[in-house]
């Protein structure tokens, strides 16, 4: 059985991790804050492309 104290700690931890930006988001925000909007947009596009799964990666291997 989960204690209320453990549930509260878990909820607080999940909330902090959800609201804290990841490294890629922090990089884009830093570049944009320095006044390089076009470069930040380009970095965002590259990171978005890298995050896409490879076609067929989820398919089972036959053979």
Backbone atoms as SQL, in Angstrom:
CREATE TABLE atoms (id INTEGER PRIMARY KEY, chain TEXT, resi INTEGER, resn TEXT, atom TEXT, x REAL, y REAL, z REAL);
INSERT INTO atoms VALUES
  (1, 'A', 1, 'UNK', 'N', 0.841, -1.172, 0.000),
  (2, 'A', 1, 'UNK', 'CA', 0.000, 0.000, 0.000),
  (3, 'A', 1, 'UNK', 'C', 0.893, 1.244, 0.000),
  (4, 'A', 2, 'UNK', 'N', 0.525, 2.233, -0.783),
  (5, 'A', 2, 'UNK', 'CA', 1.290, 3.468, -0.904),
  (6, 'A', 2, 'UNK', 'C', 0.833, 4.447, 0.173),
  (7, 'A', 3, 'UNK', 'N', 1.798, 4.999, 0.879),
  (8, 'A', 3, 'UNK', 'CA', 1.469, 5.955, 1.929),
  (9, 'A', 3, 'UNK', 'C', 1.176, 7.323, 1.314),
  (10, 'A', 4, 'UNK', 'N', 0.373, 8.126, 2.005),
  (11, 'A', 4, 'UNK', 'CA', 0.085, 9.469, 1.485),
  (12, 'A', 4, 'UNK', 'C', 1.341, 10.328, 1.334),
  (13, 'A', 5, 'UNK', 'N', 2.330, 10.127, 2.205),
  (14, 'A', 5, 'UNK', 'CA', 3.561, 10.896, 2.112),
  (15, 'A', 5, 'UNK', 'C', 4.326, 10.555, 0.831),
  (16, 'A', 6, 'UNK', 'N', 4.388, 9.270, 0.495),
  (17, 'A', 6, 'UNK', 'CA', 5.069, 8.851, -0.735),
  (18, 'A', 6, 'UNK', 'C', 4.312, 9.341, -1.965),
  (19, 'A', 7, 'UNK', 'N', 2.999, 9.323, -1.901),
  (20, 'A', 7, 'UNK', 'CA', 2.194, 9.799, -3.027),
  (21, 'A', 7, 'UNK', 'C', 2.399, 11.305, -3.248),
  (22, 'A', 8, 'UNK', 'N', 2.486, 12.066, -2.171),
  (23, 'A', 8, 'UNK', 'CA', 2.720, 13.504, -2.279),
  (24, 'A', 8, 'UNK', 'C', 4.106, 13.809, -2.838),
  (25, 'A', 9, 'UNK', 'N', 5.111, 13.062, -2.387),
  (26, 'A', 9, 'UNK', 'CA', 6.463, 13.248, -2.899),
  (27, 'A', 9, 'UNK', 'C', 6.527, 12.907, -4.381),
  (28, 'A', 10, 'UNK', 'N', 5.879, 11.826, -4.762),
  (29, 'A', 10, 'UNK', 'CA', 5.852, 11.430, -6.172),
  (30, 'A', 10, 'UNK', 'C', 5.155, 12.494, -7.016),
  (31, 'A', 11, 'UNK', 'N', 4.033, 13.004, -6.539),
  (32, 'A', 11, 'UNK', 'CA', 3.294, 14.014, -7.284),
  (33, 'A', 11, 'UNK', 'C', 4.119, 15.289, -7.443),
  (34, 'A', 12, 'UNK', 'N', 4.815, 15.701, -6.401),
  (35, 'A', 12, 'UNK', 'CA', 5.668, 16.890, -6.472),
  (36, 'A', 12, 'UNK', 'C', 6.809, 16.682, -7.463),
  (37, 'A', 13, 'UNK', 'N', 7.435, 15.515, -7.425),
  (38, 'A', 13, 'UNK', 'CA', 8.541, 15.217, -8.339),
  (39, 'A', 13, 'UNK', 'C', 8.071, 15.201, -9.785),
  (40, 'A', 14, 'UNK', 'N', 6.955, 14.562, -10.050),
  (41, 'A', 14, 'UNK', 'CA', 6.424, 14.509, -11.409),
  (42, 'A', 14, 'UNK', 'C', 6.046, 15.907, -11.892),
  (43, 'A', 15, 'UNK', 'N', 5.476, 16.716, -11.028),
  (44, 'A', 15, 'UNK', 'CA', 5.115, 18.082, -11.399),
  (45, 'A', 15, 'UNK', 'C', 6.331, 18.924, -11.755),
  (46, 'A', 16, 'UNK', 'N', 7.398, 18.805, -10.986),
  (47, 'A', 16, 'UNK', 'CA', 8.622, 19.568, -11.271),
  (48, 'A', 16, 'UNK', 'C', 9.238, 19.106, -12.584),
  (49, 'A', 17, 'UNK', 'N', 9.316, 17.797, -12.792),
  (50, 'A', 17, 'UNK', 'CA', 9.905, 17.284, -14.029),
  (51, 'A', 17, 'UNK', 'C', 9.060, 17.631, -15.250),
  (52, 'A', 18, 'UNK', 'N', 7.756, 17.738, -15.067),
  (53, 'A', 18, 'UNK', 'CA', 6.884, 18.088, -16.189),
  (54, 'A', 18, 'UNK', 'C', 7.042, 19.553, -16.573),
  (55, 'A', 19, 'UNK', 'N', 7.187, 20.428, -15.608),
  (56, 'A', 19, 'UNK', 'CA', 7.269, 21.855, -15.877),
  (57, 'A', 19, 'UNK', 'C', 8.673, 22.317, -16.269),
  (58, 'A', 20, 'UNK', 'N', 9.691, 21.542, -15.926),
  (59, 'A', 20, 'UNK', 'CA', 11.069, 21.916, -16.249),
  (60, 'A', 20, 'UNK', 'C', 11.351, 21.569, -17.704),
  (61, 'A', 21, 'UNK', 'N', 11.869, 22.528, -18.484),
  (62, 'A', 21, 'UNK', 'CA', 12.161, 22.214, -19.885),
  (63, 'A', 21, 'UNK', 'C', 13.332, 21.249, -20.010),
  (64, 'A', 22, 'UNK', 'N', 13.288, 20.465, -21.064),
  (65, 'A', 22, 'UNK', 'CA', 14.395, 19.561, -21.328),
  (66, 'A', 22, 'UNK', 'C', 15.589, 20.319, -21.882),
  (67, 'A', 23, 'UNK', 'N', 16.676, 19.615, -22.119),
  (68, 'A', 23, 'UNK', 'CA', 17.884, 20.247, -22.616),
  (69, 'A', 23, 'UNK', 'C', 17.675, 20.884, -23.989),
  (70, 'A', 24, 'UNK', 'N', 16.917, 20.214, -24.854),
  (71, 'A', 24, 'UNK', 'CA', 16.698, 20.772, -26.189),
  (72, 'A', 24, 'UNK', 'C', 15.859, 22.042, -26.130),
  (73, 'A', 25, 'UNK', 'N', 14.832, 22.063, -25.281),
  (74, 'A', 25, 'UNK', 'CA', 14.015, 23.258, -25.140),
  (75, 'A', 25, 'UNK', 'C', 14.818, 24.395, -24.525),
  (76, 'A', 26, 'UNK', 'N', 15.645, 24.076, -23.530),
  (77, 'A', 26, 'UNK', 'CA', 16.481, 25.105, -22.914),
  (78, 'A', 26, 'UNK', 'C', 17.459, 25.690, -23.923),
  (79, 'A', 27, 'UNK', 'N', 17.996, 24.856, -24.810),
  (80, 'A', 27, 'UNK', 'CA', 18.914, 25.342, -25.841),
  (81, 'A', 27, 'UNK', 'C', 18.212, 26.308, -26.788),
  (82, 'A', 28, 'UNK', 'N', 17.011, 25.949, -27.223),
  (83, 'A', 28, 'UNK', 'CA', 16.260, 26.812, -28.133),
  (84, 'A', 28, 'UNK', 'C', 15.893, 28.128, -27.453),
  (85, 'A', 29, 'UNK', 'N', 15.457, 28.068, -26.200),
  (86, 'A', 29, 'UNK', 'CA', 15.099, 29.294, -25.481),
  (87, 'A', 29, 'UNK', 'C', 16.308, 30.191, -25.269),
  (88, 'A', 30, 'UNK', 'N', 17.463, 29.608, -24.991),
  (89, 'A', 30, 'UNK', 'CA', 18.678, 30.406, -24.791),
  (90, 'A', 30, 'UNK', 'C', 19.086, 31.108, -26.081),
  (91, 'A', 31, 'UNK', 'N', 19.048, 30.378, -27.185),
  (92, 'A', 31, 'UNK', 'CA', 19.422, 30.975, -28.466),
  (93, 'A', 31, 'UNK', 'C', 18.448, 32.091, -28.837),
  (94, 'A', 32, 'UNK', 'N', 17.160, 31.870, -28.606),
  (95, 'A', 32, 'UNK', 'CA', 16.167, 32.896, -28.916),
  (96, 'A', 32, 'UNK', 'C', 16.319, 34.108, -28.004),
  (97, 'A', 33, 'UNK', 'N', 16.681, 33.880, -26.735),
  (98, 'A', 33, 'UNK', 'CA', 16.854, 34.991, -25.802),
  (99, 'A', 33, 'UNK', 'C', 18.053, 35.855, -26.170),
  (100, 'A', 34, 'UNK', 'N', 19.025, 35.283, -26.836),
  (101, 'A', 34, 'UNK', 'CA', 20.201, 36.036, -27.264),
  (102, 'A', 34, 'UNK', 'C', 19.921, 36.861, -28.518),
  (103, 'A', 35, 'UNK', 'N', 18.702, 36.771, -29.040),
  (104, 'A', 35, 'UNK', 'CA', 18.320, 37.579, -30.187),
  (105, 'A', 35, 'UNK', 'C', 18.543, 36.899, -31.524),
  (106, 'A', 36, 'UNK', 'N', 18.746, 35.623, -31.521),
  (107, 'A', 36, 'UNK', 'CA', 18.979, 34.872, -32.767),
  (108, 'A', 36, 'UNK', 'C', 17.753, 34.020, -33.076),
  (109, 'A', 37, 'UNK', 'N', 16.689, 34.673, -33.472),
  (110, 'A', 37, 'UNK', 'CA', 15.417, 33.976, -33.682),
  (111, 'A', 37, 'UNK', 'C', 15.486, 32.977, -34.825),
  (112, 'A', 38, 'UNK', 'N', 16.144, 33.364, -35.939),
  (113, 'A', 38, 'UNK', 'CA', 16.228, 32.441, -37.076),
  (114, 'A', 38, 'UNK', 'C', 17.034, 31.197, -36.722),
  (115, 'A', 39, 'UNK', 'N', 18.116, 31.383, -35.995),
  (116, 'A', 39, 'UNK', 'CA', 18.936, 30.237, -35.598),
  (117, 'A', 39, 'UNK', 'C', 18.165, 29.338, -34.629),
  (118, 'A', 40, 'UNK', 'N', 17.425, 29.931, -33.711),
  (119, 'A', 40, 'UNK', 'CA', 16.625, 29.137, -32.774),
  (120, 'A', 40, 'UNK', 'C', 15.575, 28.323, -33.521),
  (121, 'A', 41, 'UNK', 'N', 14.973, 28.937, -34.540),
  (122, 'A', 41, 'UNK', 'CA', 13.987, 28.213, -35.337),
  (123, 'A', 41, 'UNK', 'C', 14.641, 27.042, -36.050),
  (124, 'A', 42, 'UNK', 'N', 15.832, 27.270, -36.591),
  (125, 'A', 42, 'UNK', 'CA', 16.552, 26.198, -37.285),
  (126, 'A', 42, 'UNK', 'C', 16.932, 25.062, -36.354),
  (127, 'A', 43, 'UNK', 'N', 17.380, 25.397, -35.150),
  (128, 'A', 43, 'UNK', 'CA', 17.724, 24.363, -34.166),
  (129, 'A', 43, 'UNK', 'C', 16.477, 23.576, -33.791),
  (130, 'A', 44, 'UNK', 'N', 15.355, 24.267, -33.640),
  (131, 'A', 44, 'UNK', 'CA', 14.099, 23.579, -33.323),
  (132, 'A', 44, 'UNK', 'C', 13.681, 22.606, -34.405),
  (133, 'A', 45, 'UNK', 'N', 13.865, 23.005, -35.664),
  (134, 'A', 45, 'UNK', 'CA', 13.513, 22.122, -36.779),
  (135, 'A', 45, 'UNK', 'C', 14.412, 20.890, -36.774),
  (136, 'A', 46, 'UNK', 'N', 15.702, 21.097, -36.580),
  (137, 'A', 46, 'UNK', 'CA', 16.642, 19.966, -36.575),
  (138, 'A', 46, 'UNK', 'C', 16.333, 19.017, -35.431),
  (139, 'A', 47, 'UNK', 'N', 16.065, 19.549, -34.247),
  (140, 'A', 47, 'UNK', 'CA', 15.745, 18.686, -33.114),
  (141, 'A', 47, 'UNK', 'C', 14.424, 17.956, -33.334),
  (142, 'A', 48, 'UNK', 'N', 13.483, 18.599, -33.992),
  (143, 'A', 48, 'UNK', 'CA', 12.210, 17.937, -34.304),
  (144, 'A', 48, 'UNK', 'C', 12.386, 16.806, -35.287),
  (145, 'A', 49, 'UNK', 'N', 13.248, 17.009, -36.272),
  (146, 'A', 49, 'UNK', 'CA', 13.505, 15.947, -37.249),
  (147, 'A', 49, 'UNK', 'C', 14.210, 14.773, -36.579),
  (148, 'A', 50, 'UNK', 'N', 15.150, 15.066, -35.696),
  (149, 'A', 50, 'UNK', 'CA', 15.874, 13.992, -35.013),
  (150, 'A', 50, 'UNK', 'C', 14.969, 13.210, -34.069),
  (151, 'A', 51, 'UNK', 'N', 13.922, 13.837, -33.585),
  (152, 'A', 51, 'UNK', 'CA', 13.027, 13.166, -32.654),
  (153, 'A', 51, 'UNK', 'C', 12.059, 12.215, -33.351),
  (154, 'A', 52, 'UNK', 'N', 11.888, 12.383, -34.662),
  (155, 'A', 52, 'UNK', 'CA', 10.977, 11.511, -35.400),
  (156, 'A', 52, 'UNK', 'C', 11.540, 10.093, -35.463),
  (157, 'A', 53, 'UNK', 'N', 10.701, 9.105, -35.280),
  (158, 'A', 53, 'UNK', 'CA', 11.189, 7.722, -35.373),
  (159, 'A', 53, 'UNK', 'C', 11.531, 7.357, -36.815),
  (160, 'A', 54, 'UNK', 'N', 12.477, 6.498, -36.957),
  (161, 'A', 54, 'UNK', 'CA', 12.854, 6.038, -38.292),
  (162, 'A', 54, 'UNK', 'C', 11.728, 5.191, -38.875),
  (163, 'A', 55, 'UNK', 'N', 11.449, 5.336, -40.168),
  (164, 'A', 55, 'UNK', 'CA', 10.380, 4.542, -40.786),
  (165, 'A', 55, 'UNK', 'C', 10.686, 3.050, -40.671),
  (166, 'A', 56, 'UNK', 'N', 9.729, 2.329, -40.229),
  (167, 'A', 56, 'UNK', 'CA', 9.889, 0.881, -40.136),
  (168, 'A', 56, 'UNK', 'C', 10.614, 0.405, -38.894),
  (169, 'A', 57, 'UNK', 'N', 10.997, 1.303, -38.000),
  (170, 'A', 57, 'UNK', 'CA', 11.739, 0.891, -36.802),
  (171, 'A', 57, 'UNK', 'C', 10.864, 0.079, -35.852),
  (172, 'A', 58, 'UNK', 'N', 9.572, 0.268, -35.923),
  (173, 'A', 58, 'UNK', 'CA', 8.679, -0.427, -35.019),
  (174, 'A', 58, 'UNK', 'C', 8.190, -1.759, -35.594),
  (175, 'A', 59, 'UNK', 'N', 8.541, -2.048, -36.845),
  (176, 'A', 59, 'UNK', 'CA', 8.077, -3.267, -37.463),
  (177, 'A', 59, 'UNK', 'C', 8.904, -4.459, -36.977),
  (178, 'A', 60, 'UNK', 'N', 8.271, -5.628, -36.824),
  (179, 'A', 60, 'UNK', 'CA', 9.031, -6.793, -36.384),
  (180, 'A', 60, 'UNK', 'C', 10.002, -7.256, -37.482),
  (181, 'A', 61, 'UNK', 'N', 11.078, -7.844, -37.062),
  (182, 'A', 61, 'UNK', 'CA', 12.079, -8.356, -38.003),
  (183, 'A', 61, 'UNK', 'C', 11.692, -9.784, -38.415),
  (184, 'A', 62, 'UNK', 'N', 11.504, -9.964, -39.704),
  (185, 'A', 62, 'UNK', 'CA', 11.179, -11.290, -40.226),
  (186, 'A', 62, 'UNK', 'C', 12.416, -11.849, -40.889),
  (187, 'A', 63, 'UNK', 'N', 12.716, -13.050, -40.633),
  (188, 'A', 63, 'UNK', 'CA', 13.823, -13.630, -41.354),
  (189, 'A', 63, 'UNK', 'C', 14.652, -14.430, -40.505);
